[in-house]
Amino acid sequence: MRSAPVPTLGATATAQLRDPRDAEVALFQRFPELIGRLPWAPIGRYPTPVEPFRLADVPHAAEIWVKREDISAERYGGNKVRTLEGHLGRALARGDHTLWATGAFGSNHALCAALHGARLGLAVGVSLFPQPPTVTAKANLRATLATTPAIYGMPHVTLLPWAMGRLMLRRGEAVMTPGGAIPIGALGHVSAGLELAGQIAAGQCPAFRHLVVAVGSTCTSAGLVLGLALAKALGIGPASAPHVHAVGIGPWPVTSKAAILWLARRTLRHLEALLGHRLPVAARELGAGLTTVGDRIGKGYGFPTLDGAAAARAFAAAGGPALDEVYTAKSGAGLLAQLDLDGPQVFWATKSTRPLAAASADQIARATPQMRAWLARPEPTLERVR
């Protein structure tokens, strides 16, 4: 594992955090007893809007809305904002001075952690492995380097467990799994499911029959499956929760239905332990609200597809949020492939659409040689879905 120069790490963060209820975090509004039991660092702006969306050349009967997670925070939005709030809260509560994000070169999770962690007074490090060098991934990595994090680079994903283990030995330094996909990360998306149900109950949008979301680390999809089931059990929103269609952008079994439900059930048990009582949700029944879609991935993780590019053009022509090549383009293609389903659908816009900073030449020079070579590589060509 190669490392770039490590900046001087800050002292223990002492950020003044907002009350999650005042920040309109739906999980804490519904369960105020979590205050003091679940450390939380609200960084998002909630609720995120739900907007009607009219694609050209789509049958009039197809009613589509977009959940604007892409603008979930001012500096950098996307689904990772909700994931990070629990991780940041735990790191601050433990007195950690550094937070490490792990993932691929150009990881949305790593960039989000670098930007928002620094705002809360934490030093941030990134431990990353290569992926296909798409335009979006390169822009993300440059923006990450612009935050001047501590950097560790790995030549291959198989070295990730060793890299994480090495970092975990350091006192006062918290290490997140790729995508932050553990129960404290998924709870942010349980909150999102409760939030959407509340917006439906308030008449801000229709009672959706279907919800389309990209699935990579499973954190977002697992949280939504549980959050929507919990909202239904608590009588929030429609009598029937939206059915989640999780469009895989990574390989099986990482993005399988079993993997999503495993995290959803662990998150349910974690939430019940925090509350000190059982919730009216049966873990064994969560699978009824979930379908996984595995035919949009194309050549593999990080490789753009022709139908994903077509979905991105369709969204752009309709004035919708921009879709990136890997996550939202493929889930957008999944949406376009199921427009004949009955009832209104909501598309979960998971990729931030906030402007990104560009790294200076000095900041690029701090990267590992492998990262610099990766930034110079040509982008992968579009592939047909196989």
Secondary structure, 3 states (H helix, E strand, C coil): CEECCCCCCCCCCCCCCCCCCCCCCHHHHHCHHHCCCCCCCCCCCCCCCEEEECCCCCCCCCCEEEECHHHCCCCCCCCHHHHHHHHHHHHHHHCCCEEEEEEECCCHHHHHHHHHHHHCCCEEEEEEECCCCCHHHHHHHHHHHCCCCEEEECCCHHHHHHHHHHHHCCCCEEECCHHHCCHHHHHHHHHHHHHHHHHHHCCCCCCCCEEEEEECCCHHHHHHHHHHHHHHHCCCCCCCCCEEEEEECCCCCCCCHHHHHHHHHHHHHHHHHHHCCCCCCCHHHHHHHEEEECCCCCCCCCCCEHHHHHHHHHHHHCCCCCCCCCCHHHHHHHHHCCCCCCCCEEEECCCCCCCCCCCCHHHHHCCCHHHHHHHHCCCCCCECCC
